[in-house]
Amino acid sequence: MRTGVVFPQIELGGDPGAARAFAEAAEGLGYDHLLMYDHVLGAEHADREPKLWGPYTERDPFHEPLIAFAYLAGITTRLEFVTGVIILPQRQTALVAKQVADLDLFSGGRLRLGVGTGWNWVEYDALEMPQHFRRRGKREEDQIALLRKMWANSVITHDDADHHLDRAGILPLPERQIPIWLGGFTEAAWKRAARLGDGFIFAGRDTTHAAELKDRIDGWRAEAGRADEPFGYESILSYHKTPDRQAEEIAGWRQAGGSHVSVVTMGCGFTGVDQHIEAITRWRDLL
């Protein structure tokens, strides 16, 4: 089972030095990957219709994952970088294809692209994509197909509901099909991953529930004729639980057949990067 850490960006105040220290510590401790959440914009929640239900507001700092990973790739040698998850439907697909291909090339094939549909419609509006929010699931499906097509061919012609490419493409191409994992909290997201994804990232769930969902996704994969294809499962575990409980969750996820596990140290009252590094050091011992 491969192990990772979640970058605690909302508690590091946007400090580049803290980002460097955390990534170098994670690699030095032997972790396999660094996962980063994504929001382009923060937004006030008050007096919105429809309501904003997600946990982050205008007070939470977020680095842009692809830019941050480009920096961190230059100061690490082995660490895999995971977007967990980037909000794909609010972005231009061809631009994402280009950015992700370059990041994978410059990092030596160390990127895993996690994608999701998001909850913050204010971001969609601000990024000039308001028309896509209500149909973001279908758009994401089309985007996944187009990304893979663009990474495999130097010139393509492609048409769907949102995209029109007439004999165009990106160069340089990546040296591989970059893995695309999905995340989300709905049955639609789980079924989408079963049909289209290379893996699924569970967040905000204990490993017992994640294991139950894993079995359901495996069933849908079988229905789609994909049971024999490689597919990974990652569970993000919270550090705020007792060491005994954390150890139980790690063991339970390993027994359930989870391929990846990571820990998030945000929300534990830490006030600086050193405390986050101490936490991932202790968590490594539990592993």
C-alpha positions, 0 to 999 in steps of 0.5 A: 500500500502506497502512502502519502500526505495531504499538503496542509495549505489552509494552515500555512498562510501561503508561505513558500518556505513552508511548502518547501519544508513540508514537501522535502520532509515528506520525501525524506520520511519515505512517503510516496506522494503529496496530495493537494486540494484545489480551489481557485477562489474563496467565497463568502458563504453568507446570503447565497442562493443556492447556498454554498455547502462546502467547508472553505471560505474566503479566509482559506488560502489555496495554492494553485496545484499545478503551479505549486507542483511545478515548483515542488517537482524541481526540489524533489526527486521521487515524490509523486504529486496528486491533485485531490481533486482539481475541479476539472469542469470549471477549466478549459480542457485543452489548457489543462491537457497542455499544463498537465502534460508539461508538468508530467514531463518536467517531473519525470512522470510523477503526476497523478491527476485527481479530478472532481466536479466541485461545489462552489458555483461562485468559482464557475461564475468567476471563471466564466463557466457558469453554464457548466455548473448544472451539467458539470458531471457530463462535462467532466466525462467528456473532458476525461475522454478528450484529455486522453485523446490529446495526450495520445495524438499530436493532431486530433479532430474532436467534437462534443457538446462543449469542445471543437478541435479541428486538426489541432493538438499539443506538443510535446506529448506526455510520455505516457497516459497520465492516470486520471483518478476521480473523487466525490461524494455521490453515487454519480461520481462513484459510477463515473469512476467505475466507468472512466477512471483509473482510481478513486480518492475517498475523503471525509470517510472512515475506512469502513465506509470507504471499504463498503463503497470500494466494493460497490465501485468494484461491482460497477466496474465489473458491470462495465467490463472493467474488472480486470483493468488496473484500478486504485483506491486511496483513502484520506485519513484524519490525523486528529484521531487517537493513535490506536484508532489511526492504526486500526484504520490503516490496518482496516484499509490495507485489509480491504485492499486499498492501494493508497492511503494518506493523512491530512493534518489540518484541523488539529490545532497546529500553528506552523509547518514544524508541527505538521511535519512532526505529525506526519513523522509520527504517522509514518511510525504508525504505518 
